[in-house]
């Protein structure tokens, strides 16, 4: 078996939904994108491979064993962990954090739609604050391929095509070490996730790039990390991260009933989370193969997507219906095709050209 960095389908479901869960809204942390940014130009064929920004829909996350105690927890005020990457694909290598400078450390992947948005945002931020001692580091630690060389080549090609003028460093790590040092210890299970290291080498922020505008000026002046607002925000982040890790543990173990129970608890609090809605449908229809409970769930998901007239929701529902990696042989074929036809027609209506 190839050493593909702990790959398993059991948590493929999780990484693409977490940012929607983390705030209960469409925050990227990539559900921050269970539906990507693609645009349909024809009715989706049931035989067409379902993809998320060019990646097979099942190739979305890789599980890691996570064992933490309070002393290992990474949060507000913690000393920043080390930077240990295999290669720097863009910019000069960084081996340590220099005192007096502020670093934004972004964990991302090419298959994550909201990660691409974050890259553009951070490029503007780097330009704006280039004379203020700010350094942005993009760490690609979630690429999927059979080998590290394949993942590195794919990443390099994506950057050349999509971000040819990127103005900050990009590091690549396929070993999982950076994820263990930063993501696991901070209870972060989704991407893109940002860490801000302040001028004295301590963590001043962990979260979404969409939250950064409000706090970054205060991080630069050194007034954010010790504020009551920062402490409250980090406590809330940790409180949300712990149940997410419980869900991840259930998915890693293949305990679909326990995972479904955790999802239902989350949905009671965040009923409009697309990622959670899709995960519930997938667990019922494809893991537990419970048509009695699953059919009403997917029907409601399709109806809500159409009523919202939201392409992201509709694409997500289509993936549940037609992803060839999922066994839909038990699904009533005529109803599945009818749902797909209705969803595709509405997507076409949103993209008339």
C-alpha positions in Angstrom: 0.0 0.0 0.0 1.3 3.5 -0.8 2.0 5.8 2.1 -0.7 8.3 1.2 -0.5 10.1 4.6 -3.3 8.4 6.5 -5.9 8.5 3.7 -9.3 7.1 4.5 -12.9 7.9 3.4 -14.1 8.0 7.0 -13.3 11.7 7.5 -13.5 12.8 3.9 -16.9 14.1 4.9 -15.6 16.3 7.7 -12.9 18.7 6.4 -15.1 20.1 3.7 -17.9 21.0 6.1 -16.2 22.3 9.2 -16.2 26.1 8.5 -19.9 26.1 8.1 -20.2 24.3 11.4 -17.7 26.4 13.2 -19.7 29.6 13.1 -23.1 28.2 12.1 -23.0 30.3 9.0 -21.0 30.1 5.7 -17.7 30.6 7.4 -14.8 28.9 5.6 -12.9 26.7 8.0 -13.8 24.3 3.5 -17.3 23.8 3.9 -16.3 25.9 4.1 -17.1 24.2 0.8 -18.9 21.0 0.4 -20.0 22.6 -2.9 -17.2 24.2 -4.9 -17.2 27.2 -7.1 -18.0 25.3 -10.4 -20.6 26.5 -12.8 -22.8 24.0 -14.7 -23.2 24.6 -18.4 -25.3 21.5 -19.0 -27.6 19.1 -17.1 -25.4 16.9 -14.9 -25.0 13.4 -16.3 -25.5 10.7 -13.7 -22.3 9.2 -15.0 -20.2 12.3 -14.7 -17.7 12.2 -11.8 -18.7 14.5 -9.0 -15.8 16.9 -8.3 -15.0 19.6 -5.8 -12.8 22.1 -7.6 -11.3 19.4 -9.8 -10.9 16.8 -7.1 -13.0 13.7 -6.8 -15.6 14.4 -4.2 -14.5 11.5 -2.0 -10.9 12.8 -1.8 -11.5 15.5 0.6 -9.8 14.8 3.9 -7.4 12.6 5.6 -7.9 11.4 9.2 -5.3 11.8 11.9 -5.2 10.3 15.4 -5.6 13.2 17.8 -4.6 12.9 21.4 -4.5 16.1 23.4 -4.2 17.2 27.0 -4.6 20.7 28.3 -0.9 21.4 28.3 -0.7 20.6 24.6 -3.6 22.8 23.6 -2.7 25.6 21.2 -4.6 28.8 21.7 -4.5 32.5 22.4 -1.1 33.4 23.9 0.5 30.1 23.2 4.1 30.2 21.8 3.9 29.6 18.1 4.9 26.1 17.0 7.8 25.5 14.7 7.6 25.8 10.9 8.6 22.5 9.4 7.7 22.0 5.8 9.2 19.8 3.1 9.5 22.5 0.4 8.9 26.2 -0.2 7.3 26.4 -3.6 7.0 30.2 -3.7 9.3 32.7 -1.9 12.3 32.2 0.3 12.3 29.6 3.1 11.2 30.5 6.6 12.6 28.4 9.4 11.6 30.5 12.4 9.5 33.6 13.4 11.5 36.8 13.8 10.7 39.0 16.8 9.1 42.3 15.8 7.3 40.8 12.8 3.7 39.6 12.5 3.0 36.4 10.6 -0.2 35.1 9.1 0.0 31.4 8.7 -2.7 29.9 6.5 -3.5 26.2 6.1 -5.2 25.6 2.8 -5.5 23.2 -0.2 -6.1 23.6 -4.0 -9.4 21.7 -3.9 -11.0 24.0 -1.4 -13.1 26.8 -3.0 -13.0 29.1 0.0 -9.3 28.6 0.2 -8.9 30.3 -3.2 -10.9 33.2 -1.9 -8.6 33.4 1.1 -5.5 33.4 -1.0 -6.7 36.4 -2.9 -7.7 38.2 0.3 -4.3 37.5 1.9 -2.5 38.7 -1.2 -4.2 42.0 -0.8 -3.4 42.0 2.9 0.2 41.3 2.2 0.3 44.2 -0.3 -1.4 46.6 2.2 0.9 45.8 5.1 4.1 45.0 3.4 5.9 47.9 5.1 4.5 47.1 8.5 6.5 44.0 9.2 3.7 41.5 8.1 4.6 38.2 6.4 1.9 35.8 5.0 2.8 32.1 4.8 0.5 29.8 2.9 0.9 26.2 4.0 -0.5 23.5 1.7 -0.8 20.6 4.0 -3.9 18.9 2.7 -3.1 18.0 -0.9 -4.3 14.7 -2.1 -2.3 12.4 -4.4 -0.6 9.0 -4.3 2.8 10.4 -3.5 4.4 13.6 -2.1 6.0 14.2 -5.5 2.6 14.0 -7.3 1.0 16.3 -4.7 3.8 18.8 -5.0 3.6 18.8 -8.8 -0.1 19.3 -8.8 0.2 22.2 -6.3 2.9 23.9 -8.3 0.8 23.6 -11.5 -2.3 25.0 -9.7 -0.3 28.0 -8.4 1.2 28.7 -11.8 -2.2 28.7 -13.4 -4.4 30.2 -10.8 -2.1 32.5 -8.8 0.8 33.4 -11.1 1.6 36.7 -9.3 1.1 35.5 -5.7 3.1 37.9 -3.5 3.7 35.7 -0.4 5.4 32.4 0.5 3.9 29.0 -0.1 5.1 26.0 1.8 4.3 22.3 1.1 4.1 19.5 3.7 2.8 16.0 3.0 4.0 14.3 6.1 1.2 15.5 8.4 3.7 17.1 10.9 2.5 20.7 10.4 -1.1 19.6 10.8 -0.2 17.9 14.1 1.8 20.9 15.4 -0.8 23.5 14.5 -4.2 22.2 13.4 -4.7 19.3 15.8 -3.3 21.1 18.8 -5.7 24.0 18.2 -8.8 21.8 17.7 -8.9 23.0 14.1 -10.3 20.4 11.7 -11.2 22.5 8.6 -9.6 24.7 6.1 -8.8 27.4 5.4 -7.7 28.2 8.9 -5.5 31.1 9.8 -3.1 31.6 12.7 -1.7 35.0 13.4 1.6 35.1 15.3 2.2 38.5 16.9 5.5 40.4 17.2 6.7 38.5 20.3 6.1 35.1 18.8 2.8 34.2 20.4 -0.6 33.1 18.9 -2.9 36.2 18.7 -5.6 34.7 16.5 -7.0 31.4 15.2 -9.9 31.3 12.8 -11.4 32.4 9.5 -9.9 35.0 7.2 -13.4 36.6 7.1 -12.9 37.5 10.8 -9.5 39.1 10.3 -10.5 42.6 9.2 -11.9 43.4 12.6 -9.0 42.2 14.7 -5.8 42.6 12.6 -5.2 46.3 13.2 -5.3 45.6 16.9 -2.9 42.7 16.5 -0.5 45.0 14.8 -0.6 47.5 17.7 -0.4 44.7 20.3 -3.7 45.5 21.9 -5.8 42.5 20.7 -4.2 39.4 22.4 -4.7 40.7 25.9 -8.2 42.0 25.4 -11.3 40.5 26.9 -12.8 40.2 23.4 -9.9 38.0 22.3 -10.2 35.8 25.3 -13.9 35.4 24.8 -13.5 34.6 21.1 -10.8 32.0 21.7 -12.9 30.4 24.5 -15.8 30.2 22.0 -13.6 28.7 19.3 -12.4 26.0 21.6 -15.9 25.2 22.9 -16.9 24.7 19.2 -13.8 22.7 18.3 -14.2 20.1 21.0 -17.5 18.7 19.7 -16.2 18.8 16.2 -13.4 16.6 17.2 -15.9 14.2 18.8 -17.7 14.1 15.5 -14.4 13.5 13.7 -13.5 10.7 16.1 -16.8 8.9 15.3 -16.2 9.3 11.5 -12.6 8.0 11.9 -13.9 5.0 13.7 -16.6 4.3 11.2 -19.2 4.6 13.9 -21.9 6.0 11.7 -24.7 6.0 14.3 -22.6 8.0 16.7 -21.6 10.4 14.0 -25.2 10.8 13.0 -26.2 11.5 16.6 -23.4 14.2 16.8 -24.6 15.8 13.5 -28.2 15.9 14.7 -27.0 17.7 17.9 -25.2 20.3 15.8 -28.2 20.8 13.5 -30.4 21.5 16.4 -28.2 24.6 16.9 -27.2 25.4 13.3 -30.1 24.1 11.2 -29.0 26.1 8.1 -25.5 24.6 7.9 -25.2 23.1 4.4 -22.2 21.0 5.4 -24.1 19.4 8.2 -27.2 18.8 6.1 -25.1 17.1 3.5 -23.3 15.0 6.0 -26.6 13.9 7.5 -27.8 12.8 4.1 -24.6 11.0 3.3 -24.6 9.1 6.6 -28.2 8.0 6.2 -28.2 7.2 2.5 -24.7 5.9 1.9 -23.2 4.8 5.2 -26.2 3.4 7.1 -28.2 2.8 3.8 -31.4 3.8 5.7 -33.8 4.8 3.0 -36.7 5.2 5.3 -35.0 8.0 7.2 -32.7 9.1 4.4 -35.2 9.8 1.6 -37.1 12.5 3.5 -33.8 14.1 4.4 -32.5 14.3 0.8 -35.9 15.4 -0.5 -35.9 18.2 2.0 -32.4 19.2 1.1 -33.3 19.3 -2.6 -36.4 21.4 -1.9 -34.6 23.8 0.4 -31.8 24.2 -2.2 -34.3 25.1 -4.9 -36.3 27.4 -2.6 -33.1 29.2 -1.6 -32.2 29.4 -5.3 -28.6 28.9 -4.1 -26.2 27.2 -6.5 -23.9 26.0 -3.7 -26.8 24.2 -2.1 -28.0 22.8 -5.4 -24.6 21.5 -6.4 -24.2 19.9 -3.0 -27.5 18.1 -3.3 -26.5 16.9 -6.8 -23.3 15.4 -5.4 -25.3 13.4 -2.9 -27.4 12.0 -5.7 -24.8 11.4 -8.4 -21.3 11.0 -7.0 -20.1 7.8 -8.6 -18.0 7.0 -5.5 -21.3 6.6 -3.6 -23.4 3.4 -4.0 -26.9 4.6 -5.0 -28.1 1.2 -6.2 -30.7 1.1 -3.4 -32.0 4.6 -4.2 -35.2 4.7 -6.3 -33.8 5.4 -9.7 -36.7 7.4 -11.2 -36.9 9.7 -8.2 -33.2 10.2 -8.1 -33.1 11.2 -11.8 -36.1 13.5 -11.4 -34.4 15.3 -8.4 -31.2 15.7 -10.5 -33.1 17.0 -13.5 -34.9 19.7 -11.4 -31.7 20.8 -9.6 -29.8 21.0 -12.9 -32.5 23.0 -14.6 -32.4 25.5 -11.7 -28.6 25.7 -11.9 -28.9 26.4 -15.7 -31.3 29.1 -15.0 -28.8 30.8 -12.7 -26.1 30.6 -15.5 -28.0 31.3 -18.7 -24.8 32.0 -20.7 
